[in-house]
Amino acid sequence: MTAVWRYGRPSLVVLLAALAVGVPLWLVAVTSAKPQAEAIKPNLDLPRHWQPATNYADAVGEGEMLRGFLNSLLVVVPSVVLVLLLGAGAAWVFARRTSKLVSAAYALCISGLLLPPAVITIVMELRQLGLANTRPGMIAVYTGMYLSTSIFFMTGFIRAIPMELEEAARMDGASPSRIFWRIVLPLLRPVIATATIMVMLYAWSDVFYAFFVLGGGDRATLPLNLYQVASAQLYLNNWHLVFAYVVVMSLPMVAVFLVGQRKIVSGITSGAVK
């Protein structure tokens, strides 16, 4: 009985995880291929009449997905670049300096992992700075939100890099900036890939902060654009279009995850364990 439980427990965990993830995915996939009459009450049944091409075309056209896709790129890509560059620079300092002031600054920076951002405070500050309802304001919010994660992983990774590499470069006359760009940053590729994927996944699917910061309109990102068209009753009872929109919106992040999934585990273990 003990042996059965020992080998059956992992299988049970995998089965429960597969059900928790697979059932919602199946519901979205099959509903996105149904006509409106079959999709009024979403269920797990296969469509009696398949029309995925029509649904996806209507979702892209009527939902103005191309504009939302461009807006998402204009917000997410600069946010990721800033998070990586600022996080790598700060992590290098935190990993190589040992003063009490640096330790306090590191604790303050990674406190963002535990403390959720205050939405009202963020919106009020952006209004004072003239960045409310703008893409730079949204980029600043995403950068501040995910910088703690980047610093946490990169600091642990840099601490595992031998100091002799940097000391040898200094003896050859390399400046700190050259050491950072030519030695430290290339060695951070695994954790950079991890941070890139994590930040992109979070920011790409965000609708809560985008709603308060961007406010919608022509600057709406893909998730916010879906919320707008649904609120305008364009998709009222059109669950086949809603789920088709969700599928198309998720494809870029699925592709990014599949390409970099190996880097996620290696980057997390390198940054948090070493």
N, C-alpha and C positions, 0 to 999 in steps of 0.2 A: 504493500500500500504506500509505503514511504517512497519507493522508487517511482511509482505511478504519479504521485503528487509532485515529485521533483521534476519529472519530465513534462508533466501535464500543466504545471503552473506557467512556464513560459509560453506554451501554446495558448493557454487561456488568455494571458495578457495580450498576446499578438492578435487573437481573435477579437477581443473587446476593442482594441485600438483600431483594427480594420473596420469593425462595425461603426465605431464612432466617427471615423473619417470617411469610410466608403459610402455609407448610406446617404449623407448629405450630398456628396459628389454625384452619386447616382441620381438622386432626386433632381438636382440642377441639370444634369446632362439630358435625362430623358424628357424633362419638361420643356427644355429649350428646343426640342425637336417636334413638339406636338402642335397641332392647330389650336386656335383659341378655345374652341368648344371643349376640347379634352383637357385643357390646361387651366380651366376656371378653378377647379379644386385639385391642386398639385398632389400627385401620388407617385408611387414607385412603379406603376405599370408601364410596360412598353407602349409607345404610341401605336394606335391602330392605323393612323395615316402619318407618314413621316414628311416633315417639311422644314428641315434644319436650315437649308440654304435661304429660304424665304424669310424665316425668322431672323437669322443673323443679318441679312441685308436690310431688313426693316429696322432692326436695332441700331445698326451703324448709321443709317440714313436719318431716321426719325429722332434718334437719340443724340444726334450731333456728336458722335463718338470721336471723329477726327479732330474736332476742336478741343474736346476734352483730353484726348491723347497728347496733343501738342502742349496744352497747358500743364499736364502732369509732367511731361519731359522738362519743360522750362522751370519747374519748381523742384523736382526730385533730383535731377542731375547736378545742378549747382549745390544743392544741399549735401549730396553725397561727397562731392569734391571738397567742400569746406570741412565736412566732418572728418574726412581722411587726413587732409593736410594739417588742420589745427590739432586733431587728435594725435597725429604722429609727432608733431613738434612738441606738444605738451608732454606726451608720454616719454619722449627722449629725455627731457629735463627731469621729470619725476623719477625716472629709472636710474639716472646717473648722479643726482644730487641727494644728499642724506641729511640736510639740515631740518630742524623742527619746522621752520616756516614752509619749506617745500612739502613736508609730510602733511601739514595742516592744509595747504593748498590742494594736495592730492585728495585728501579726505573730502574737502569741499566740492571738488570737481566730480568725484564719483558718487556724491550724495544724490545726484539726479537719478541714479538707478533705483532709489527707494522712494524719493519724494516726487509725487506727481506734479506736473506744472499747473499753476493756478490760472485758469482760462480768463477769468475776469481781469486779473492783474496784467496778463499778457496783452489783452485787447486794449486796456487803458494805456499801457506803455506805448503800444504801437500807434495809438491815436496821438499821443504827445509827440512822438517822433515823426509823425506824418507818414507812417508806413502801413496804416490800416487799409484793408482792401487792396493791397498791392502784392505782387509776386515777391519783391525783396523782403517784405515783412513775413511772408510765409516761409521763405528760405531761411530767414533768421530764426524763426520759431523751430523749424525742423532741425536746424544746426544745433541750437541750444538743447533741444530735447534728446538728441541721440549722440551728442558729444561725450557724455559720460560713459556710454557703452564702449565707444571707440577708445577712449583713454584707458579704461580698465583693461581691455584685452591687450592693447599695444604695450602698456607699461610692463605687464607680466612677460610679454614676449621679448622686449628689449633687455630686461634684466637677465635673460638667458643667453644673450649675445656676449661673447667674450670681450672684455675691455681691451684686450691686446690688439684687436683689429683697429679700433679707434686710436689707440696710442701709437701704433705703427704709422698710421696716416698723419698724425700730428708731427711725428718725427720727420716725416717727409715734407713737412711744410704745408699740409692741407689746412684750410680754414674750417671753422665749425660748420659753416653752411655747406661747404664741399663734402665734409664728412657725412653730413645728414643726407644730402642728395645722392651721393655716390656709394655710400656704404650702408647706412642705417635703413634708408627707405627701400632699397632693393631687397634687403633681408626680411622686410616686413610683408612681403607679398602674400604669404598664407593668411595672416591675420587681416590684411587689407581686403583680400577677397571675401573673408567672413564678414567684416564690417560693411562692405559694400552691399552684399546680399541682404543682410539683416536690415540695414537702413532703407534700402529700396523696397523691401517687402512691407515694412511698417508705413513708410511715407506714401507708397503707391496706393495702398488700400485705406488710407486715412480719410475720414469724412467729418469727424467731430471737430478737430482743430481747423480744418479747411473751412468749415461752415462759419465759425466765429471770426476767422482772420480774413478770408477772401470774400465771404458774403455772397458768393455766387456770381451770376452775370456772365460776361464774356470770359472771365478769368477762372471759371469753375474747372476743377480737375475732374478726372473720370468718375470717381465715386460721388463727388458732389454734384456732378452733372446728372448722374442717375437719380440722386435724391430729388433734384429739381424737376426732372421730367415726370417722376412718379408723383410728386406733390402737385404738379400741374394737371394731374389726371390723364396725361397722355397715355400712361400705361395702366389705367384703371382696369382691373380684371384681366389684364394682358400679361399673365405670369409667364407665358412663353417668350415674350419680348424682354421681360425683366431678367429672366434666367439666361437668355441668349446674350444680353448685355454683360451679365456677370461673367459668362464664359469667355467672351472676347476680351473683356477687361483683364482677366486673369492670365491670358496666354503669355504676355511678355514676361511676367514674373515667374511663370512656370518654366519658361525657357531659360531664364537667368538661373533659377534654382537647379535645373537639371545640368546645366553647364558647370556650375560651381559647387555642387553638393559635396564633393570630396573635400573641398577647401574649408567648408563650414566646420566639420569635425576637427580637422587638423588645426585650424586657426583657433577654435575655442579651447582645445586642450593645450595648445602651445601658450596661449595668453593667460589662461587661468590656472594651469597646473604646474608649469615649469617654475 
